[in-house]
Amino acid sequence: MSIELKIPEVGESVREVQIGRWLKREGDVVALDENVVELETDKASMELPAPAAGVLGKILKREGDMVTVGDVIGYVENGDAAKTNTPAPAAPAPAAKVEEQAPTLAPAPPAEEVAAKVELLPAPEEHKPEKHTNGDVAVTPAARRALREFGLKATDINAEGDSLHSRDVLRYVESQKDRKAEAPKTQPPAATPTSAQFTQGQPAGDLEEIVPMSLIRRRIAARLVSAQQNAALLTTFNEIDMTAVKDLRAAYREAFQSKYGVKLGFMPFYVKAVVDALKETPALNAEIRDDKIVYRRYYNIGMAVSSTKGLVVPVLRNAEQLSFAGIEQAINDFSQRAGENKLDPKDFENGTFTISNGGVFGSLLSTPIVNPPQSGVLGLHAIQDRPIALGGQVVIRPMMYVALTYDHRIIDGREAVTFLRRVKETIEDPSRMLLEV
């Protein structure tokens, strides 16, 4: 019996889906609810489980293909159909029959004739080991990081087992170093392809790689371009002395982790300060709908998170009701699921304001782009020890630049500066968060 693999409903207004990586191949045995293929929407990645136990039959859609909700992309065969589609094991080759009599040996030809024949033989092809691709083996997160670090592709490397691990990548890198060390130093430099060759479509080695743009990346590109074209964006800056927050974290780090099971980071302080500032300047928590301004009395804070598919912004709902521990636990959950491509489309809905922390990557200063239909985004940056004037003296303090990009159509400069100053004052004096003053 053939059971259809159908594209399920994946969220409101989501109709188009892109086929990602097939986790199983035709003829592979699958268990009930075992994931068989990755799906990409314009908001998140997910995995499609097998609707029944059996054997994966005909695959109708390949990686990169676009499909819609309800489309059949393959079949799972169970019962007699599974037995029919399961390849039978190859029969052992019969043993060679031993001749009872030794063959008669022909006299050896002259050495000159042998040499002439050898020169006419084609050169043996270099043995190329079978390469595993993303469709054959799973790639662990650590291996993905190693691939990005060394600028490699998964197809370059042979995995020792069913999954490609970071040790496989490191082993390959070391082998390439040894090969380069053994290569003669007098080799002529490789010819560089000309622009004319590219224009004429002639092969140019591995200098270019063309891959389909994922739906998430398309969505990111479209929204950012839309924000630039349809909003009047302006950015204002300030800097924050992080001394008080760093001291507070150092004093309570161990007790916090012991009680709640998560580390106390900086982000809960930022979220609390942002919610406090949004209450003071409600226009930054508003949006434009047609010719109206909608002010929200709830605070759903988008958290820009880096994933293997690009920058995504899951939403921390009703952040004003969360404790420091609740914020930290939610952020850890977002980060873990983003790394595993398991964020749900609902995780991205109904955000009212966004925080983007480029400081985790070392960014010193940037101008973030508003995520429509929101009206503001706060950019956080690297914390660095810098000299500042304090009380008539020059002192060294851990300082961080912050940037607020806002939609000037509904937010005046005075409101933007007031918001950013409020964030600065709250973080520099965290006791304000408790007293709400």
VOPAGU-2260 file (C-alpha; in pm, 1 decimal, decimal comma):
REM VOPAGU-2260
SITE   aa  ch    i         X         Y         Z
SITE  MET   A    0       0,0       0,0       0,0
SITE  SER   A    1     133,9     343,7     -96,9
SITE  ILE   A    2      82,0     625,7     152,5
SITE  GLU   A    3     123,4     983,3      30,9
SITE  LEU   A    4     372,5    1225,8     181,7
SITE  LYS   A    5     179,5    1554,0     174,8
SITE  ILE   A    6     283,3    1908,5     260,5
SITE  PRO   A    7      88,5    1996,1     578,6
SITE  GLU   A    8     -49,1    2328,2     694,0
SITE  VAL   A    9     252,4    2513,5     833,7
SITE  GLY   A   10     102,3    2838,5     958,7
SITE  GLU   A   11    -133,0    3120,1     877,0
SITE  SER   A   12     -87,1    3274,6     530,7
SITE  VAL   A   13     192,6    3027,8     448,8
SITE  ARG   A   14     110,7    2854,6     121,3
SITE  GLU   A   15     447,5    2807,6     -47,9
SITE  VAL   A   16     710,2    2565,1      82,5
SITE  GLN   A   17    1057,7    2477,7     -41,9
SITE  ILE   A   18    1194,8    2124,3     -25,2
SITE  GLY   A   19    1509,0    2117,3     185,4
SITE  ARG   A   20    1728,9    1816,4     255,3
SITE  TRP   A   21    1589,0    1463,7     222,3
SITE  LEU   A   22    1686,5    1277,0     538,5
SITE  LYS   A   23    1602,0     939,7     380,6
SITE  ARG   A   24    1661,7     797,6      33,4
SITE  GLU   A   25    1436,4     586,3    -186,4
SITE  GLY   A   26    1435,3     231,2     -48,3
SITE  ASP   A   27    1531,8     333,5     307,0
SITE  VAL   A   28    1330,5     183,4     592,1
SITE  VAL   A   29    1139,0     446,3     793,0
SITE  ALA   A   30     957,7     424,0    1124,1
SITE  LEU   A   31     626,6     584,4    1210,4
SITE  ASP   A   32     677,5     959,0    1278,9
SITE  GLU   A   33    1045,0     939,3    1178,6
SITE  ASN   A   34    1151,4    1258,9    1000,8
SITE  VAL   A   35    1216,6    1202,2     630,9
SITE  VAL   A   36    1260,5    1549,3     477,2
SITE  GLU   A   37    1329,7    1908,4     580,6
SITE  LEU   A   38    1087,6    2180,4     465,3
SITE  GLU   A   39    1161,1    2551,1     436,4
SITE  THR   A   40     901,0    2826,6     460,4
SITE  ASP   A   41     960,7    3200,1     442,6
SITE  LYS   A   42     959,2    3207,5     822,9
SITE  ALA   A   43    1110,1    2884,5     956,6
SITE  SER   A   44    1240,8    2536,3     888,5
SITE  MET   A   45    1066,4    2216,6     993,3
SITE  GLU   A   46    1079,6    1842,3     935,1
SITE  LEU   A   47     809,0    1620,9     784,4
SITE  PRO   A   48     758,2    1287,0     966,4
SITE  ALA   A   49     660,6     960,3     800,1
SITE  PRO   A   50     282,9     898,4     824,6
SITE  ALA   A   51     341,7     523,0     860,2
SITE  ALA   A   52     618,5     268,4     905,1
SITE  GLY   A   53     755,0     111,2     588,9
SITE  VAL   A   54     996,4     194,7     309,7
SITE  LEU   A   55    1042,3     533,6     145,3
SITE  GLY   A   56     919,0     486,0    -210,1
SITE  LYS   A   57     924,8     722,3    -504,9
SITE  ILE   A   58    1047,4    1075,8    -427,5
SITE  LEU   A   59     856,6    1322,3    -647,4
SITE  LYS   A   60    1019,4    1649,8    -541,5
SITE  ARG   A   61    1388,8    1722,5    -507,7
SITE  GLU   A   62    1591,4    1963,8    -296,1
SITE  GLY   A   63    1514,3    2324,2    -387,4
SITE  ASP   A   64    1177,6    2248,4    -552,9
SITE  MET   A   65     887,6    2479,8    -467,7
SITE  VAL   A   66     559,1    2317,4    -358,8
SITE  THR   A   67     233,8    2428,6    -197,4
SITE  VAL   A   68      33,3    2305,0      99,3
SITE  GLY   A   69    -136,9    1975,9      10,1
SITE  ASP   A   70     110,3    1873,4    -262,7
SITE  VAL   A   71     231,2    1511,6    -266,3
SITE  ILE   A   72     611,4    1498,9    -261,0
SITE  GLY   A   73     665,9    1123,8    -225,1
SITE  TYR   A   74     531,6     793,6     -96,5
SITE  VAL   A   75     584,8     555,3     194,2
SITE  GLU   A   76     527,8     191,9     100,8
SITE  ASN   A   77     412,0     -51,7     367,9
SITE  GLY   A   78     287,8    -411,5     369,5
SITE  ASP   A   79     350,0    -603,8      48,0
SITE  ALA   A   80     445,9    -286,1    -136,3
SITE  ALA   A   81     732,9    -232,0     106,6
SITE  LYS   A   82     862,5    -583,6      45,4
SITE  THR   A   83     841,6    -531,0    -331,0
SITE  ASN   A   84    1032,2    -203,1    -316,4
SITE  THR   A   85    1301,1    -328,9     -79,1
SITE  PRO   A   86    1604,1    -428,9    -284,5
SITE  ALA   A   87    1697,1    -795,7    -243,4
SITE  PRO   A   88    2045,9    -870,8    -115,2
SITE  ALA   A   89    2293,4    -949,2    -386,6
SITE  ALA   A   90    2372,9   -1320,9    -432,3
SITE  PRO   A   91    2729,3   -1416,5    -345,4
SITE  ALA   A   92    2954,9   -1456,4    -644,7
SITE  PRO   A   93    3036,2   -1822,0    -722,2
SITE  ALA   A   94    3386,6   -1929,3    -634,8
SITE  ALA   A   95    3619,8   -1958,3    -929,2
SITE  LYS   A   96    3666,7   -2318,2   -1045,7
SITE  VAL   A   97    4019,6   -2438,7    -988,1
SITE  GLU   A   98    4173,9   -2588,0   -1297,1
SITE  GLU   A   99    4312,1   -2936,1   -1246,0
SITE  GLN   A  100    4598,4   -2870,7   -1481,5
SITE  ALA   A  101    4829,3   -2570,7   -1475,8
SITE  PRO   A  102    4790,8   -2353,0   -1785,9
SITE  THR   A  103    5058,8   -2365,2   -2044,6
SITE  LEU   A  104    5273,8   -2052,5   -2025,3
SITE  ALA   A  105    5349,8   -1872,0   -2349,3
SITE  PRO   A  106    5705,9   -1764,0   -2408,2
SITE  ALA   A  107    5778,3   -1410,4   -2290,7
SITE  PRO   A  108    5785,7   -1149,1   -2569,7
SITE  PRO   A  109    6099,6    -945,9   -2628,6
SITE  ALA   A  110    6155,9    -651,8   -2389,4
SITE  GLU   A  111    6129,6    -399,9   -2676,8
SITE  GLU   A  112    5778,3    -524,8   -2766,2
SITE  VAL   A  113    5663,8    -501,7   -2401,6
SITE  ALA   A  114    5789,2    -145,3   -2369,7
SITE  ALA   A  115    5610,8     -40,8   -2689,1
SITE  LYS   A  116    5278,8    -184,6   -2567,1
SITE  VAL   A  117    5313,4     -18,4   -2227,6
SITE  GLU   A  118    5355,1     321,7   -2393,0
SITE  LEU   A  119    5028,2     269,0   -2583,7
SITE  LEU   A  120    4824,0     188,3   -2269,5
SITE  PRO   A  121    4609,1     474,8   -2130,1
SITE  ALA   A  122    4722,3     619,7   -1797,3
SITE  PRO   A  123    4522,5     475,9   -1505,2
SITE  GLU   A  124    4258,7     711,2   -1363,6
SITE  GLU   A  125    4328,1     850,6   -1022,3
SITE  HIS   A  126    4111,3     681,2    -760,0
SITE  LYS   A  127    3848,5     914,8    -628,1
SITE  PRO   A  128    3686,2     815,3    -301,2
SITE  GLU   A  129    3310,5     822,7    -285,9
SITE  LYS   A  130    3192,0    1153,2    -148,3
SITE  HIS   A  131    2906,4    1186,1      92,4
SITE  THR   A  132    2662,8    1469,1      29,3
SITE  ASN   A  133    2408,5    1638,0     248,6
SITE  GLY   A  134    2150,1    1403,7     103,6
SITE  ASP   A  135    2344,7    1096,3     216,8
SITE  VAL   A  136    2452,5    1178,3     569,0
SITE  ALA   A  137    2347,6    1419,7     839,5
SITE  VAL   A  138    2581,2    1707,9     920,4
SITE  THR   A  139    2616,8    1785,3    1291,6
SITE  PRO   A  140    2605,3    2148,9    1411,1
SITE  ALA   A  141    2971,5    2129,8    1515,2
SITE  ALA   A  142    3061,8    2005,1    1167,3
SITE  ARG   A  143    2866,4    2291,8    1009,1
SITE  ARG   A  144    3063,3    2542,4    1214,9
SITE  ALA   A  145    3390,9    2377,7    1115,7
SITE  LEU   A  146    3289,3    2381,0     748,1
SITE  ARG   A  147    3214,0    2752,6     766,1
SITE  GLU   A  148    3539,5    2821,9     951,6
SITE  PHE   A  149    3755,7    2654,5     688,1
SITE  GLY   A  150    3543,5    2755,1     388,9
SITE  LEU   A  151    3458,0    2397,1     293,5
SITE  LYS   A  152    3150,6    2214,0     165,9
SITE  ALA   A  153    3010,3    1893,9     308,0
SITE  THR   A  154    3057,5    1731,8     -33,9
SITE  ASP   A  155    3436,0    1774,7      -1,2
SITE  ILE   A  156    3466,4    1534,4     289,7
SITE  ASN   A  157    3413,2    1164,5     352,6
SITE  ALA   A  158    3224,9    1086,6     673,8
SITE  GLU   A  159    3342,7     783,6     869,5
SITE  GLY   A  160    2992,3     698,3     990,3
SITE  ASP   A  161    2630,6     789,6     921,8
SITE  SER   A  162    2691,2    1154,2    1017,6
SITE  LEU   A  163    2954,3    1410,6     928,0
SITE  HIS   A  164    3129,2    1522,0    1247,1
SITE  SER   A  165    3374,6    1802,5    1318,0
SITE  ARG   A  166    3652,2    1543,8    1356,1
SITE  ASP   A  167    3595,5    1443,8     992,5
SITE  VAL   A  168    3640,9    1805,7     886,6
SITE  LEU   A  169    3956,8    1850,3    1094,4
SITE  ARG   A  170    4100,8    1525,9     960,1
SITE  TYR   A  171    4039,3    1646,5     604,9
SITE  VAL   A  172    4203,4    1984,3     677,1
SITE  GLU   A  173    4512,9    1813,6     819,9
SITE  SER   A  174    4535,5    1581,3     519,8
SITE  GLN   A  175    4524,9    1880,0     284,9
SITE  LYS   A  176    4805,9    2047,1     479,9
SITE  ASP   A  177    5018,1    1732,6     451,0
SITE  ARG   A  178    4945,2    1705,2      79,0
SITE  LYS   A  179    5049,2    2067,5      20,1
SITE  ALA   A  180    5368,1    2013,9     218,1
SITE  GLU   A  181    5460,1    1710,8       4,3
SITE  ALA   A  182    5382,1    1883,4    -328,4
SITE  PRO   A  183    5688,2    1999,4    -527,1
SITE  LYS   A  184    5755,9    2370,3    -487,3
SITE  THR   A  185    5834,5    2414,4    -856,9
SITE  GLN   A  186    5476,3    2362,4    -976,9
SITE  PRO   A  187    5367,4    2638,3   -1216,7
SITE  PRO   A  188    5088,3    2863,1   -1089,8
SITE  ALA   A  189    4739,5    2771,2   -1200,9
SITE  ALA   A  190    4599,5    2982,5   -1478,5
SITE  THR   A  191    4342,0    3235,7   -1360,7
SITE  PRO   A  192    4021,1    3229,2   -1565,8
SITE  THR   A  193    3947,6    3550,6   -1748,7
SITE  SER   A  194    3624,7    3746,7   -1737,5
SITE  ALA   A  195    3570,1    3647,7   -2099,4
SITE  GLN   A  196    3565,0    3282,4   -1995,7
SITE  PHE   A  197    3295,7    3354,6   -1738,7
SITE  THR   A  198    3097,4    3551,9   -1993,6
SITE  GLN   A  199    3116,0    3272,9   -2247,3
SITE  GLY   A  200    3004,1    3018,7   -1988,5
SITE  GLN   A  201    3328,3    2820,1   -1992,1
SITE  PRO   A  202    3409,2    2617,8   -1678,7
SITE  ALA   A  203    3617,9    2806,8   -1423,6
SITE  GLY   A  204    3694,7    2554,9   -1152,9
SITE  ASP   A  205    3557,9    2604,8    -800,6
SITE  LEU   A  206    3562,4    2984,2    -803,1
SITE  GLU   A  207    3182,9    3006,6    -805,9
SITE  GLU   A  208    2906,8    2810,1    -637,4
SITE  ILE   A  209    2542,5    2859,3    -730,4
SITE  VAL   A  210    2279,5    2748,8    -478,8
SITE  PRO   A  211    1906,2    2824,1    -463,1
SITE  MET   A  212    1803,8    3106,0    -229,1
SITE  SER   A  213    1603,2    2965,9      61,2
SITE  LEU   A  214    1255,1    3097,5     130,5
SITE  ILE   A  215    1375,0    3238,8     462,7
SITE  ARG   A  216    1650,6    3435,7     289,4
SITE  ARG   A  217    1402,1    3556,4      25,3
SITE  ARG   A  218    1167,0    3668,8     299,9
SITE  ILE   A  219    1445,8    3851,4     483,6
SITE  ALA   A  220    1554,5    4027,1     163,3
SITE  ALA   A  221    1200,4    4130,2      70,0
SITE  ARG   A  222    1116,9    4267,0     414,5
SITE  LEU   A  223    1439,5    4464,0     448,2
SITE  VAL   A  224    1399,5    4619,2     104,1
SITE  SER   A  225    1036,7    4698,7     187,7
SITE  ALA   A  226    1143,0    4869,3     509,8
SITE  GLN   A  227    1394,2    5087,0     327,2
SITE  GLN   A  228    1147,0    5183,8      55,3
SITE  ASN   A  229     827,1    5232,0     256,2
SITE  ALA   A  230     943,8    5385,0     584,6
SITE  ALA   A  231    1127,4    5704,9     674,5
SITE  LEU   A  232    1409,7    5545,1     873,0
SITE  LEU   A  233    1643,7    5742,0    1093,2
SITE  THR   A  234    1903,5    5624,7    1348,6
SITE  THR   A  235    2012,7    5789,8    1672,2
SITE  PHE   A  236    2298,8    5677,0    1899,4
SITE  ASN   A  237    2407,9    5674,9    2261,7
SITE  GLU   A  238    2650,0    5483,3    2483,3
SITE  ILE   A  239    2595,3    5295,0    2806,5
SITE  ASP   A  240    2826,5    5233,8    3101,3
SITE  MET   A  241    2786,0    4861,9    3176,0
SITE  THR   A  242    2967,9    4867,0    3511,4
SITE  ALA   A  243    2658,6    4826,4    3732,9
SITE  VAL   A  244    2513,5    4538,0    3530,4
SITE  LYS   A  245    2849,2    4357,4    3513,7
SITE  ASP   A  246    2892,0    4390,1    3891,1
SITE  LEU   A  247    2536,5    4266,0    3951,8
SITE  ARG   A  248    2589,1    3963,8    3728,1
SITE  ALA   A  249    2917,4    3880,3    3898,9
SITE  ALA   A  250    2755,0    3898,5    4243,4
SITE  TYR   A  251    2457,0    3674,6    4163,3
SITE  ARG   A  252    2573,2    3459,5    3871,1
SITE  GLU   A  253    2623,7    3136,2    4068,4
SITE  ALA   A  254    2309,1    3171,2    4280,9
SITE  PHE   A  255    2099,3    3250,2    3973,1
SITE  GLN   A  256    2225,2    2950,8    3778,1
SITE  SER   A  257    2187,4    2720,4    4077,5
SITE  LYS   A  258    1823,9    2822,4    4127,2
SITE  TYR   A  259    1700,8    2849,0    3767,6
SITE  GLY   A  260    1935,0    2622,7    3572,5
SITE  VAL   A  261    2038,7    2895,0    3325,4
SITE  LYS   A  262    2318,4    3148,4    3320,8
SITE  LEU   A  263    2240,0    3513,2    3389,2
SITE  GLY   A  264    2329,9    3701,2    3073,4
SITE  PHE   A  265    2292,1    4063,0    2967,8
SITE  MET   A  266    1977,0    4018,6    2760,8
SITE  PRO   A  267    1723,5    4015,7    3050,8
SITE  PHE   A  268    1853,9    4359,3    3154,2
SITE  TYR   A  269    1814,9    4487,3    2797,4
SITE  VAL   A  270    1460,8    4348,4    2764,9
SITE  LYS   A  271    1349,7    4496,2    3096,7
SITE  ALA   A  272    1501,7    4834,2    3008,2
SITE  VAL   A  273    1338,0    4831,4    2662,2
SITE  VAL   A  274     992,4    4748,7    2801,7
SITE  ASP   A  275    1031,0    5028,2    3058,3
SITE  ALA   A  276    1131,6    5275,9    2784,7
SITE  LEU   A  277     846,9    5165,0    2555,7
SITE  LYS   A  278     597,7    5243,2    2829,6
SITE  GLU   A  279     744,7    5594,7    2844,3
SITE  THR   A  280     741,7    5639,4    2462,5
SITE  PRO   A  281     445,7    5435,1    2329,3
SITE  ALA   A  282     494,5    5550,1    1967,9
SITE  LEU   A  283     793,5    5314,5    1941,4
SITE  ASN   A  284     562,8    5022,6    2025,7
SITE  ALA   A  285     307,5    5130,0    1763,7
SITE  GLU   A  286     254,6    5059,8    1394,1
SITE  ILE   A  287      92,4    5227,8    1094,4
SITE  ARG   A  288    -214,5    5055,5     947,1
SITE  ASP   A  289    -337,6    5232,5     638,2
SITE  ASP   A  290    -394,0    5591,2     758,3
SITE  LYS   A  291    -415,8    5501,6    1127,4
SITE  ILE   A  292    -165,1    5454,9    1412,2
SITE  VAL   A  293    -217,4    5147,6    1630,7
SITE  TYR   A  294     -74,5    5174,3    1982,4
SITE  ARG   A  295     -14,4    4837,8    2149,8
SITE  ARG   A  296     -43,4    4795,8    2527,0
SITE  TYR   A  297     141,2    4465,5    2517,6
SITE  TYR   A  298     512,1    4418,6    2460,9
SITE  ASN   A  299     618,9    4137,6    2227,4
SITE  ILE   A  300     992,3    4179,3    2185,5
SITE  GLY   A  301    1156,8    4027,1    1879,4
SITE  MET   A  302    1501,4    3877,7    1946,2
SITE  ALA   A  303    1729,8    3867,6    1642,8
SITE  VAL   A  304    1892,4    3520,5    1647,0
SITE  SER   A  305    2149,3    3381,1    1404,8
SITE  SER   A  306    2061,9    3043,7    1252,6
SITE  THR   A  307    2205,9    2820,1     981,0
SITE  LYS   A  308    1947,4    2967,7     742,6
SITE  GLY   A  309    2013,6    3332,6     822,7
SITE  LEU   A  310    1905,9    3590,3    1076,4
SITE  VAL   A  311    1562,7    3512,9    1221,5
SITE  VAL   A  312    1357,0    3708,3    1475,9
SITE  PRO   A  313    1149,6    3491,7    1713,4
SITE  VAL   A  314     921,9    3688,0    1943,4
SITE  LEU   A  315     933,8    3699,5    2322,8
SITE  ARG   A  316     563,4    3738,7    2398,5
SITE  ASN   A  317     434,2    3958,0    2682,1
SITE  ALA   A  318     786,5    4037,0    2792,5
SITE  GLU   A  319     651,6    4277,5    3055,5
SITE  GLN   A  320     515,8    3976,3    3248,2
SITE  LEU   A  321     838,1    3772,5    3244,4
SITE  SER   A  322    1099,1    3750,0    3518,2
SITE  PHE   A  323    1474,1    3762,4    3453,5
SITE  ALA   A  324    1481,1    3381,1    3464,5
SITE  GLY   A  325    1181,5    3353,4    3230,8
SITE  ILE   A  326    1347,8    3579,7    2975,1
SITE  GLU   A  327    1675,9    3388,4    2992,7
SITE  GLN   A  328    1503,6    3050,7    2957,7
SITE  ALA   A  329    1301,7    3170,4    2657,1
SITE  ILE   A  330    1614,0    3307,4    2486,5
SITE  ASN   A  331    1802,0    2981,1    2542,9
SITE  ASP   A  332    1509,2    2791,6    2393,4
SITE  PHE   A  333    1507,0    3017,9    2085,4
SITE  SER   A  334    1881,4    2978,9    2033,9
SITE  GLN   A  335    1873,1    2600,6    2067,7
SITE  ARG   A  336    1580,3    2554,0    1830,6
SITE  ALA   A  337    1727,1    2802,6    1581,8
SITE  GLY   A  338    2049,2    2598,1    1570,4
SITE  GLU   A  339    1842,6    2283,9    1504,1
SITE  ASN   A  340    1610,1    2455,0    1250,9
SITE  LYS   A  341    1310,9    2374,0    1471,4
SITE  LEU   A  342    1159,0    2718,9    1516,0
SITE  ASP   A  343     786,8    2725,1    1439,2
SITE  PRO   A  344     627,5    2992,7    1216,3
SITE  LYS   A  345     416,7    3100,2    1514,1
SITE  ASP   A  346     739,3    3195,5    1694,6
SITE  PHE   A  347     776,1    3494,1    1457,8
SITE  GLU   A  348     427,1    3643,1    1474,1
SITE  ASN   A  349     296,2    3963,5    1636,2
SITE  GLY   A  350     623,8    4128,5    1737,4
SITE  THR   A  351     593,8    4493,8    1845,4
SITE  PHE   A  352     963,5    4591,7    1883,0
SITE  THR   A  353    1296,9    4424,9    1806,4
SITE  ILE   A  354    1635,6    4397,5    1979,4
SITE  SER   A  355    1937,5    4311,2    1761,0
SITE  ASN   A  356    2257,0    4221,0    1946,9
SITE  GLY   A  357    2541,5    4247,6    1696,7
SITE  GLY   A  358    2782,5    4272,8    1987,7
SITE  VAL   A  359    2793,9    3894,0    2020,3
SITE  PHE   A  360    2975,8    3891,9    1683,3
SITE  GLY   A  361    3208,0    4178,2    1777,4
SITE  SER   A  362    3022,0    4464,2    1607,1
SITE  LEU   A  363    3126,2    4800,4    1749,2
SITE  LEU   A  364    2859,8    5011,6    1579,9
SITE  SER   A  365    2582,3    4959,9    1324,3
SITE  THR   A  366    2252,3    5100,2    1197,1
SITE  PRO   A  367    1990,5    4823,1    1229,5
SITE  ILE   A  368    1688,3    4810,5     996,8
SITE  VAL   A  369    1331,8    4815,5    1128,1
SITE  ASN   A  370    1133,4    4492,4    1091,0
SITE  PRO   A  371     797,9    4598,2     933,8
SITE  PRO   A  372     531,8    4669,1    1044,5
SITE  GLN   A  373     720,2    4758,2    1362,3
SITE  SER   A  374     840,3    5113,8    1409,4
SITE  GLY   A  375    1166,3    5067,8    1598,1
SITE  VAL   A  376    1466,5    4843,0    1652,3
SITE  LEU   A  377    1742,2    4871,1    1913,4
SITE  GLY   A  378    2092,9    4768,9    1809,1
SITE  LEU   A  379    2332,8    4653,3    2082,4
SITE  HIS   A  380    2706,6    4628,5    2029,9
SITE  ALA   A  381    3031,1    4500,7    2176,6
SITE  ILE   A  382    3121,9    4598,5    2532,6
SITE  GLN   A  383    3471,2    4748,9    2540,0
SITE  ASP   A  384    3682,5    4912,4    2808,4
SITE  ARG   A  385    3718,3    5279,6    2709,3
SITE  PRO   A  386    3835,1    5597,1    2885,5
SITE  ILE   A  387    3551,3    5833,7    2981,1
SITE  ALA   A  388    3526,3    6154,0    3184,0
SITE  LEU   A  389    3357,6    6085,6    3519,3
SITE  GLY   A  390    3348,4    6327,2    3812,4
SITE  GLY   A  391    3619,9    6542,5    3661,8
SITE  GLN   A  392    3852,3    6245,8    3610,1
SITE  VAL   A  393    3938,2    6013,0    3325,3
SITE  VAL   A  394    3845,1    5655,5    3418,2
SITE  ILE   A  395    3827,4    5325,1    3231,3
SITE  ARG   A  396    3478,8    5179,3    3209,4
SITE  PRO   A  397    3309,9    4896,7    3012,3
SITE  MET   A  398    3114,7    5092,5    2752,1
SITE  MET   A  399    2865,9    4986,7    2484,1
SITE  TYR   A  400    2730,3    5186,0    2192,2
SITE  VAL   A  401    2356,7    5152,4    2127,6
SITE  ALA   A  402    2166,9    5254,3    1815,0
SITE  LEU   A  403    1793,7    5311,3    1773,4
SITE  THR   A  404    1651,8    5303,3    1421,3
SITE  TYR   A  405    1295,0    5432,0    1405,5
SITE  ASP   A  406    1020,6    5521,1    1159,2
SITE  HIS   A  407    1020,8    5899,9    1143,1
SITE  ARG   A  408     665,3    5899,2    1003,7
SITE  ILE   A  409     518,7    5846,0    1351,2
SITE  ILE   A  410     816,9    5898,8    1583,7
SITE  ASP   A  411     977,0    6237,3    1636,3
SITE  GLY   A  412    1343,1    6282,9    1719,1
SITE  ARG   A  413    1254,8    6393,5    2071,0
SITE  GLU   A  414    1074,3    6066,5    2138,6
SITE  ALA   A  415    1359,2    5860,5    1993,7
SITE  VAL   A  416    1620,0    6037,3    2204,5
SITE  THR   A  417    1397,8    6007,4    2513,1
SITE  PHE   A  418    1360,1    5633,1    2457,5
SITE  LEU   A  419    1733,3    5577,0    2417,8
SITE  ARG   A  420    1819,8    5791,2    2719,3
SITE  ARG   A  421    1567,4    5595,3    2928,8
SITE  VAL   A  422    1728,9    5264,8    2823,6
SITE  LYS   A  423    2069,9    5407,8    2914,8
SITE  GLU   A  424    1958,4    5529,7    3258,3
SITE  THR   A  425    1784,7    5202,7    3345,5
SITE  ILE   A  426    2081,5    4983,6    3255,3
SITE  GLU   A  427    2331,9    5209,2    3427,0
SITE  ASP   A  428    2116,3    5197,6    3743,6
SITE  PRO   A  429    1942,0    4852,8    3745,6
SITE  SER   A  430    1765,5    4928,3    4077,1
SITE  ARG   A  431    1523,6    5142,1    3873,2
SITE  MET   A  432    1385,9    4816,9    3728,8
SITE  LEU   A  433    1267,7    4711,2    4073,2
SITE  LEU   A  434    1137,7    5051,0    4185,6
SITE  GLU   A  435     987,9    5134,8    3842,9
SITE  VAL   A  436    1097,4    5499,9    3865,0
